[in-house]
Amino acid sequence: MPPQPPRSPDFGKKGSPLRDRIPVCSLADFRARLDTRQVEGELDALFRESPEFGRNLAHRLSPFLETEESGPLTLIGAGGEAAVFGDPENQQVIKLCGPPARCGFGWVIRRGPGGALTLAPGGLDEILDRLSLFEALFPSGISLNSIGENDAFLVFRQPFILGRHPTASELHGHMRSHGWSPHKEPCFGDTLDQLTWKKAGFSPPISVRKTPSSPTPRVKSIPSTSLWQGKKSDDFL
């Protein structure tokens, strides 16, 4: 069996030594870090480009925009799983995720009816676990910034790298170069059907995608299978 990534099974669990090292942040504290006028302007632009997505993102960010602040962070993008803020002084991106996003703290792969693979909303424990696994497999400088009070949200950061979305052939080539091969089994959705991967002897399973700001693969844990799911990304984690 190939070497396994260093990983604690209790990384995301309350009371674990690793989780207890992550600072707790109030909603007001994170709000104070935002340039709220810029964020509202960017939300308007996103709404004009895609009304449904812009409306959804505005709903997710509304608790952070109740008062006017002039912090250093500006909204530079978003996807279904996270809002992405720029920190140009430190050449980093700050990612905010958690409810009320439809995916919770990010999509994970589960077994659906009849055992078929399906995407489902993930919890805080799962994203903490998958970020730990991500850094073990694809070191990129992710650091956990803070957890919201009452587990309301998660903030983490990583270096900003200017890039582009990979093509399907580039993603396939990347996965194959790291020893992964396509995997087929019953599933729900084109992504799982076309971009799921396996590797002999590897456990635990994860899912992968790439983005312009983070061109290394991104990870999601998948219970009880030994698969990777590679995604052509059209959003940010």
Residue pairs with C-beta under 8 A, 6 or more apart in sequence:
1 201
2 179
2 199
2 201
2 202
4 202
4 203
5 133
5 136
5 137
6 136
7 129
7 132
7 133
7 136
7 204
8 16
8 18
8 132
10 16
10 18
11 18
11 19
11 128
11 129
11 132
12 19
12 124
12 125
12 126
12 127
12 128
12 129
12 132
13 19
13 125
14 125
18 128
18 132
19 128
19 147
22 128
22 144
22 146
22 147
23 145
23 146
23 147
24 146
24 147
24 148
24 149
25 145
25 146
25 147
25 148
25 149
25 155
26 148
26 149
27 63
27 64
27 148
27 149
27 152
27 153
30 64
30 96
30 146
30 148
30 153
30 155
31 63
31 64
31 65
31 66
31 67
31 69
32 69
32 71
33 69
33 71
33 72
33 73
33 94
34 64
34 65
34 69
34 71
34 73
34 74
34 75
34 85
35 69
35 70
35 71
35 72
35 73
35 74
36 64
36 65
36 67
36 68
36 69
36 70
36 71
37 68
37 70
38 74
38 75
39 61
39 64
39 65
39 74
39 75
40 65
42 74
42 75
42 76
43 54
43 57
43 58
43 61
43 75
44 54
46 53
46 54
46 57
46 78
47 54
47 55
47 58
48 54
56 102
57 78
57 83
59 100
60 83
60 100
60 101
61 75
61 83
64 96
72 87
72 89
73 85
73 86
73 87
73 94
74 85
74 86
75 83
75 84
75 85
75 86
76 84
76 85
76 86
76 93
76 213
77 84
77 213
77 236
78 84
78 235
78 236
79 211
79 233
79 234
79 235
79 236
79 237
80 101
80 102
80 103
80 107
80 235
81 97
81 101
81 103
81 105
81 106
81 107
81 235
81 236
81 237
82 95
82 96
82 97
82 101
82 106
82 236
82 237
83 95
83 96
83 97
84 93
84 94
84 95
84 96
84 213
84 236
85 93
85 94
85 95
85 96
86 93
86 94
86 160
87 93
87 94
87 157
87 160
91 159
91 160
92 157
92 158
92 159
92 160
93 157
93 158
93 159
93 160
93 213
93 214
94 145
94 155
94 156
94 157
95 155
95 156
95 157
95 158
95 236
95 237
96 153
96 154
96 155
97 105
97 106
97 127
97 153
97 154
97 237
98 104
98 105
98 124
98 148
98 151
98 152
98 153
98 154
99 105
99 152
99 153
102 121
103 121
103 122
104 121
104 122
104 123
105 121
105 122
105 123
105 124
105 126
105 127
105 154
106 122
106 126
106 127
106 130
106 220
106 237
107 119
107 120
107 121
107 122
107 207
107 220
108 119
108 120
108 121
108 122
108 126
108 130
108 207
108 220
108 221
108 222
108 223
109 117
109 118
109 119
109 120
109 192
109 205
109 207
109 220
109 222
109 223
109 225
109 227
109 229
110 117
110 118
110 119
110 120
110 222
110 223
111 117
111 118
111 223
111 224
111 225
112 118
112 120
112 188
114 186
115 186
116 185
116 186
116 187
116 188
117 185
117 186
117 187
117 188
117 192
117 196
117 225
117 227
118 187
118 188
118 189
118 192
119 188
119 189
119 191
119 192
122 130
122 220
124 147
124 151
124 154
126 220
126 221
127 154
128 144
128 154
129 221
130 206
130 219
130 220
130 221
131 142
131 144
131 156
131 219
133 204
133 206
133 219
133 221
134 140
134 142
134 206
134 217
134 218
134 219
135 142
137 206
137 217
137 219
138 216
138 217
138 219
140 158
140 159
140 214
140 216
141 158
141 159
142 156
142 157
142 158
143 156
143 157
143 158
144 154
144 155
144 156
145 155
145 156
145 157
146 154
146 155
147 153
147 154
147 155
148 154
148 155
158 214
160 213
161 213
161 214
161 215
162 212
162 213
163 210
163 211
163 212
163 213
163 214
163 215
164 212
165 210
165 211
165 212
165 232
165 233
165 234
166 174
166 210
166 215
166 232
167 232
168 195
168 232
171 195
171 210
171 230
171 231
171 232
172 182
172 230
174 217
174 230
175 197
175 208
175 228
175 230
179 199
180 197
180 198
180 199
180 228
180 230
181 197
181 198
181 199
182 196
182 197
182 198
183 196
183 197
183 198
183 227
184 193
184 196
185 196
187 193
187 196
191 229
191 231
192 229
195 229
195 230
195 231
195 232
196 227
196 228
196 229
196 230
197 208
197 227
197 228
197 229
197 230
198 226
198 227
198 228
199 226
199 228
202 226
203 226
204 221
204 222
204 223
204 226
205 221
205 222
205 223
205 225
205 226
205 227
205 228
206 219
206 220
206 221
206 222
206 227
206 228
206 229
207 219
207 220
207 222
207 227
207 228
207 229
207 230
207 231
208 217
208 218
208 219
208 220
208 228
208 229
208 230
208 231
209 217
209 218
209 230
209 231
209 232
209 233
209 237
210 216
210 217
210 218
210 231
210 232
210 233
211 218
211 233
211 235
211 236
211 237
213 236
214 236
214 237
217 230
218 233
218 237
220 229
222 229
